[in-house]
Amino acid sequence: MDPRSRTILTAALVILSALNSTSFAADEGWVPLFDGKTLEGWTVRGGFATYKVEDGTIVGSTAEGSSNTFLCKGDYKDFELELEVKCDPALNSGVQVRSHVYGKDDPDPKNRQRAGVVYGPQFEIARKATGTAAQVYDEGRRGKWLNEIQPEAKGAFKDDDWNHYRIVVQGDRYRSWINGIAASDFTDPMDDHGFIGLQVHGIAKGQGPYQVRWRNVRIRELSSGEAAAAPTPPEGFRAIFNGRDLTGWEGSPLYWSAEDGCLTGKADGTLKFNRFITWRGGIVKNFELRLKVKVSPTGNSGLQYRGTERPDLGESVVTGYQCDVVANRPDYNGMLYEERGRRILAHTGEQVVIDTQGQPWVVGNLPLKAFLPGEWHDYRVLVEGNRHRHWIDGHPTVDLIDLDEQGRKLEGVLAVQVHVGPPMKIQYRDVFLKSLPDDLALTPADKAPIPPDAPKVAPQGQDKPRAVDAK
């Protein structure tokens, strides 16, 4: 054999071996739901739209006057589901999970009248302009959206093209990604098992025909407590909590643990001072932090940043800036507090400038909203130079400029808190951090004017709760 041919053959064998091993690792535990040839094992429910196999894809076609129709399979509890879908832009569709069908023997007489109708959570398939692709709708039952979609995902759907959906359902938590972009993440206790269904939406007479296509449909069932693959961080971010254990974090195991994929803090009401768990991945200076937070109704916690560790004040004590997480006071939830320092710097709903002497002044107001405890909320902290901004569920809570050279800090540690007071539980997950350039300019005093009639930020203990603004 020619030496060059031998070299080429050897290289090809190495590449083939690598591809085979990668495929095996990537596909471990996955089962195809569609073999690319037949619809064996699938059942049509609901209306009378049609399904067929064509060129290795499932093709669903509308039928005039038909109600919503579903191609259904299995009974699944916890799982990861992946598929690709292409839908006529004039049509919308969806993927049912943990779904059911009303029967003639349903105990509710209204439901008996709807025998044959499919109901349950549906991950939406819809053209880009709707901004709802991969959002979740309660089909045939509550008739409403179950969640808000992530802003980054609103334009992720590609019209007239194939779209990759990833859906993870585990316990009462539902998550979705579309073309690699996180879309939905919420909890709902209504269903714990049911079939998967591929929808052809009903159309009126004189419309259509339209088609929707699916391919590469596969599932990986998850055992109780088994961790699904970690969510993909947004572009430019990195995950700083692995969802499995406290690797990379340091705090007392009396208060902190990894529970249900969450960084979890608990206090029994006997704390004498606040305790923290600190991220050991480095110092933060200019950054953006995004994470999901759930606090118990009596809970009080905070996202500590640019902090200073103070073991002289007690075990696991961290001082410094804090984005508060407060269950029962809307004008504290999301505010900017300085732990063991200048204390309240900006209540939630305030735009603030801290003058060179350390006095914070209210220079503007933001609408004040309430965010229910016991539910997951998206918190976002953006710190650029001496400007600090916080958001909850995309709603701005604080915008502050710190001109106090003696009191402010421009770098420090990142930590989270359990608070003295009533028994509490705080959980953090999907903790993503983006580092920004160290040399971002500081906002000078002439760019942060304080109006002559600006009121002082009311000090802690002298501030009265502010009412939530009317919708």
C-alpha positions in Angstrom: 0.0 0.0 0.0 1.2 3.5 -0.8 2.4 5.2 2.4 0.2 8.2 1.7 -2.8 5.9 1.4 -2.0 4.1 4.6 -1.8 7.5 6.4 -5.1 8.6 5.0 -6.8 5.3 6.0 -5.3 5.4 9.5 -6.6 9.0 9.9 -10.0 8.0 8.7 -10.2 5.1 11.1 -9.2 7.4 14.0 -11.9 9.9 13.1 -14.5 7.2 12.6 -13.6 5.7 16.0 -13.9 9.1 17.7 -17.3 9.8 16.0 -18.6 6.5 17.1 -17.5 7.0 20.7 -18.9 10.5 20.8 -22.2 9.3 19.4 -22.4 6.6 22.0 -21.7 9.0 24.9 -24.1 11.6 23.5 -26.9 9.1 22.9 -26.7 7.2 26.2 -30.1 6.6 27.6 -32.0 8.1 24.6 -34.7 6.2 22.9 -36.1 7.3 19.5 -39.9 7.9 19.5 -40.1 7.9 15.7 -38.2 5.4 13.6 -38.3 7.5 10.4 -40.4 4.9 8.6 -43.7 4.2 10.3 -46.1 5.6 12.9 -46.1 2.4 14.9 -47.0 3.0 18.5 -48.6 6.4 17.8 -52.3 7.1 18.2 -54.4 10.0 16.7 -56.7 11.8 19.2 -58.9 14.8 19.1 -59.8 16.0 15.6 -59.4 14.4 12.1 -56.3 16.0 10.7 -54.0 13.5 9.1 -50.5 12.2 9.7 -48.1 10.3 7.5 -44.4 9.5 7.1 -42.6 11.2 4.2 -38.8 11.3 3.6 -38.1 10.3 7.2 -40.4 12.9 8.7 -43.8 12.9 10.3 -46.0 15.2 8.2 -49.2 16.5 9.8 -51.8 18.1 7.5 -54.8 20.2 8.4 -58.3 19.3 7.6 -61.0 22.0 7.1 -63.4 22.2 10.0 -61.4 19.9 12.3 -60.7 20.7 15.9 -57.1 20.3 17.2 -55.7 16.9 16.4 -52.8 15.1 18.2 -50.5 12.3 17.3 -49.9 10.7 20.8 -47.5 8.2 22.3 -46.7 6.7 25.6 -47.2 7.6 29.2 -44.2 9.5 30.6 -43.4 11.1 33.9 -39.9 12.7 34.1 -37.9 13.0 30.9 -35.9 15.0 28.4 -37.4 15.3 25.0 -35.7 16.5 21.8 -37.1 17.0 18.3 -36.9 19.2 15.3 -40.0 20.8 13.8 -40.9 22.8 10.7 -44.3 24.5 10.5 -46.1 26.5 7.8 -46.0 30.1 9.0 -49.8 30.4 8.7 -50.3 27.5 11.1 -49.4 27.1 14.7 -48.8 23.8 16.5 -47.5 22.4 19.7 -45.9 19.5 21.7 -48.1 18.1 24.4 -46.4 16.6 27.5 -48.0 14.8 30.5 -51.3 15.1 28.7 -54.6 13.2 28.8 -57.9 12.9 27.1 -61.4 13.4 28.6 -63.4 10.2 28.8 -67.1 9.4 28.8 -66.7 8.2 32.4 -65.2 11.4 33.7 -66.6 12.4 37.1 -67.2 15.9 35.9 -70.3 16.0 33.7 -68.9 19.0 31.7 -65.8 16.9 30.9 -68.0 13.9 29.8 -69.5 16.2 27.2 -65.9 16.8 25.9 -65.0 13.1 25.6 -62.1 12.7 23.2 -60.7 16.2 23.8 -57.0 16.3 24.6 -55.8 18.4 27.6 -52.5 19.2 29.3 -49.4 21.3 29.0 -48.4 22.3 25.5 -45.1 23.7 24.3 -46.1 26.2 21.6 -44.9 26.0 18.0 -45.6 29.3 16.3 -44.0 31.7 13.8 -41.3 34.1 15.0 -43.6 37.2 15.0 -45.7 35.8 17.8 -42.8 35.6 20.2 -44.5 32.5 21.9 -42.6 29.6 20.5 -41.6 27.2 23.3 -43.9 29.0 25.8 -46.4 26.7 27.6 -50.2 26.8 27.2 -52.7 24.6 29.2 -54.5 23.0 26.2 -58.1 22.0 26.7 -58.3 22.8 30.4 -57.4 26.1 32.0 -57.0 27.7 28.6 -54.2 30.1 29.5 -50.4 30.5 29.3 -48.7 28.9 32.3 -45.5 31.1 32.2 -43.7 34.1 30.7 -41.1 33.3 28.1 -37.5 34.5 28.4 -37.0 37.7 26.4 -34.0 36.2 24.6 -36.2 33.4 23.2 -38.9 35.6 21.7 -37.2 35.8 18.3 -35.5 32.4 18.3 -38.0 30.6 16.1 -37.0 30.3 12.4 -39.9 30.6 9.9 -39.8 28.2 7.0 -37.0 26.3 8.5 -36.2 23.5 11.0 -36.2 24.4 14.7 -34.7 22.3 17.5 -36.8 22.0 20.6 -35.4 20.6 23.9 -38.0 20.0 26.7 -37.1 18.9 30.2 -40.0 17.9 32.6 -39.0 16.8 36.1 -41.1 16.9 39.2 -43.3 20.0 39.0 -40.6 21.9 36.9 -41.0 22.5 33.1 -38.2 23.8 31.0 -37.7 24.4 27.3 -35.0 25.6 24.9 -35.5 26.6 21.2 -32.5 26.5 18.9 -30.3 26.4 22.0 -31.9 29.5 23.7 -33.6 29.0 27.0 -37.3 29.8 26.7 -39.5 28.5 29.5 -38.7 27.6 33.1 -41.5 27.4 35.7 -43.3 25.0 38.1 -46.8 23.7 37.9 -48.1 20.8 40.1 -51.2 19.9 38.0 -49.9 16.8 36.2 -47.3 14.2 37.1 -47.5 11.9 34.0 -49.2 11.5 30.7 -48.7 11.1 26.9 -46.7 13.1 24.5 -48.6 14.6 21.6 -47.7 16.3 18.3 -50.5 18.8 17.4 -52.0 19.9 14.1 -54.1 22.9 14.9 -57.7 23.1 13.9 -58.6 25.5 11.0 -61.9 26.9 9.8 -63.5 26.0 6.4 -61.9 27.7 3.5 -58.5 27.8 5.1 -55.4 25.7 4.4 -54.2 23.2 3.7 -51.2 23.7 5.9 -48.6 21.3 7.2 -46.2 20.8 10.1 -43.3 18.3 10.1 -41.3 16.6 12.8 -38.1 14.6 12.7 -35.4 13.3 15.1 -37.9 12.8 17.9 -36.2 11.1 20.9 -36.7 10.9 24.7 -34.6 10.1 27.7 -36.6 9.1 30.8 -35.2 10.4 34.1 -35.4 8.4 37.3 -36.6 10.1 40.5 -34.0 12.7 41.6 -31.8 12.2 38.6 -30.3 15.4 37.3 -31.1 16.5 33.8 -28.4 18.0 31.7 -27.5 21.5 33.0 -29.1 24.4 31.2 -27.0 26.2 28.6 -25.9 29.7 29.9 -26.8 32.7 27.8 -24.1 33.8 25.3 -21.1 35.3 27.2 -22.1 33.8 30.6 -20.8 30.8 32.5 -22.5 28.7 35.1 -21.1 29.1 38.6 -23.2 26.5 40.4 -23.3 22.9 39.0 -26.7 21.9 40.4 -25.2 18.8 42.1 -23.1 19.9 45.0 -21.4 22.9 46.6 -18.2 22.6 44.6 -16.8 26.1 44.1 -18.7 27.5 47.1 -17.8 27.8 50.8 -20.2 28.0 53.7 -21.5 26.1 56.7 -23.3 22.8 55.9 -25.5 23.7 58.8 -27.3 26.2 56.6 -26.3 25.4 53.0 -26.7 22.4 50.7 -27.4 21.3 47.2 -31.0 20.2 47.1 -33.2 19.4 44.1 -30.6 20.9 41.8 -30.7 24.2 43.8 -28.2 26.1 46.0 -30.4 25.9 49.1 -30.2 27.9 52.3 -32.2 27.1 55.5 -32.5 28.7 58.8 -34.6 27.5 61.8 -35.3 30.9 63.4 -32.4 30.7 65.9 -29.7 32.5 64.0 -27.9 35.3 65.9 -26.4 36.9 62.8 -26.7 36.5 59.1 -24.7 33.6 57.4 -23.4 33.5 53.9 -22.0 31.0 51.4 -19.3 32.5 49.2 -18.4 31.7 45.6 -14.7 30.7 45.4 -14.3 31.3 41.6 -12.7 34.7 42.0 -13.3 38.4 42.7 -16.1 40.2 40.9 -15.7 43.7 39.7 -17.8 44.7 36.6 -20.3 41.9 35.9 -23.8 40.7 35.0 -25.4 38.1 37.2 -28.6 36.2 36.2 -30.2 33.5 38.3 -33.5 32.1 39.4 -34.7 32.5 43.0 -37.4 31.1 45.2 -37.9 32.2 48.8 -40.3 30.9 51.4 -43.2 33.3 52.6 -41.2 34.2 55.7 -37.8 34.3 53.9 -35.2 37.1 53.7 -32.0 36.7 51.8 -29.8 38.6 49.4 -27.3 38.4 46.6 -24.0 39.8 48.0 -21.6 41.3 45.5 -18.3 43.2 45.6 -18.4 41.9 49.2 -15.7 41.7 51.9 -15.3 38.6 54.1 -15.3 39.4 57.8 -14.5 36.3 59.9 -13.8 38.7 62.8 -17.5 39.5 62.9 -18.5 35.8 62.9 -18.4 32.6 60.8 -19.2 33.1 57.1 -19.9 36.8 57.5 -19.7 39.0 54.3 -20.3 42.7 54.2 -21.0 45.0 51.2 -23.5 45.5 48.4 -26.6 43.3 48.4 -29.6 42.8 46.1 -32.2 41.9 48.6 -34.6 39.0 48.3 -37.5 39.7 50.7 -40.7 37.7 50.6 -43.2 40.0 52.3 -42.2 43.6 51.5 -42.3 44.7 47.8 -40.2 47.8 48.4 -37.4 45.7 49.9 -37.5 42.9 47.3 -34.8 43.7 44.8 -33.5 46.8 46.7 -29.8 47.8 47.1 -28.7 47.3 50.7 -25.2 47.5 52.1 -24.7 44.8 54.7 -23.1 46.1 57.9 -22.3 49.4 56.1 -24.4 52.3 54.8 -27.5 50.0 55.0 -30.4 51.0 52.7 -28.9 52.7 49.6 -32.0 52.4 47.4 -35.5 51.0 48.1 -37.1 49.0 45.3 -38.6 51.5 42.9 -36.0 54.2 43.5 -33.5 55.8 41.2 -30.7 57.0 43.4 -27.5 59.0 43.4 -25.2 58.7 46.5 -23.3 61.9 46.9 -19.6 62.3 47.7 -20.4 62.4 51.4 -22.3 59.1 51.3 -25.8 60.4 51.4 -28.2 58.7 49.0 -30.8 60.9 47.2 -33.9 59.8 45.3 -33.6 61.3 41.8 -36.4 59.3 40.2 -38.9 56.5 40.7 -39.6 53.2 39.0 -43.0 51.3 39.1 -43.3 49.1 42.1 -44.5 45.5 41.6 -45.1 42.6 43.9 -43.5 39.2 43.3 -45.1 36.3 45.0 -43.1 34.1 47.5 -42.9 30.4 46.9 -42.5 30.9 43.2 -39.4 31.1 40.9 -38.4 34.5 39.8 -35.6 35.7 37.5 -33.2 38.1 39.3 -30.6 40.1 37.3 -27.8 42.3 38.7 -25.8 44.5 36.4 -22.8 46.4 37.8 -20.7 48.7 35.6 -18.2 51.0 37.3 -20.2 52.8 40.0 -23.6 52.2 38.5 -25.7 49.4 39.9 -29.0 48.1 38.4 -31.3 45.3 39.6 -34.3 43.6 37.9 -36.8 40.9 38.9 -38.6 39.1 36.1 -37.3 41.7 33.6 -38.8 44.6 35.7 -36.3 47.2 36.9 -36.2 47.5 40.7 -33.1 49.8 41.3 -30.9 52.1 39.4 -28.1 53.7 41.5 -24.9 55.7 41.0 -22.4 55.7 43.9 -20.2 58.8 44.0 -19.0 58.1 47.6 -15.3 57.3 47.0 -14.7 56.5 50.7 -17.8 54.2 51.1 -18.1 52.4 47.8 -16.3 49.3 46.7 -15.3 48.5 43.1 -14.6 44.8 43.6 -15.0 41.9 46.0 -16.5 38.5 46.6 -19.9 37.1 45.5 -22.1 35.4 48.1 -25.7 34.6 49.1 -27.3 34.9 52.4 -29.6 33.3 55.0 -31.1 35.9 57.4 -31.9 36.1 61.1 -35.6 36.1 62.0 -38.3 33.5 61.3 -37.6 30.1 59.9 -36.8 30.4 56.2 -35.8 28.6 53.0 -34.1 30.2 50.0 -33.2 28.4 46.7 -31.0 29.6 43.8 -30.6 27.8 40.5 -29.3 28.5 37.0 -26.7 30.8 38.4 -25.0 32.5 35.4 -22.2 35.1 35.6 -20.8 37.3 32.8 -17.5 39.2 33.5 -17.3 42.7 32.0 -14.1 44.7 31.3 -12.3 45.9 34.4 -11.7 49.3 33.0 -15.3 50.5 32.5 -15.5 54.2 33.2 -16.9 55.5 36.4 -19.9 57.9 36.2 -18.7 61.4 37.4 -20.7 63.8 39.5 -21.5 66.1 36.6 -23.2 63.2 34.8 -25.3 62.3 37.9 -26.9 65.5 39.0 -29.0 65.6 42.2 -32.0 68.0 41.8 -32.4 70.6 44.6 -35.7 69.2 45.6 -34.5 65.5 45.7 -35.6 63.7 48.9 -33.1 61.7 50.9 -33.5 57.9 50.8 -35.4 57.1 54.0 -33.0 55.4 56.5 -33.8 51.9 57.8 -36.2 52.1 60.7 -37.6 55.4 59.5 -39.0 54.2 56.1 -42.6 53.4 55.7 -43.6 50.5 53.4 -44.5 51.8 49.9 -47.7 50.5 48.3 -47.5 48.5 45.1 -48.4 50.6 42.1 -51.7 50.0 40.4 -51.5 47.9 37.2 
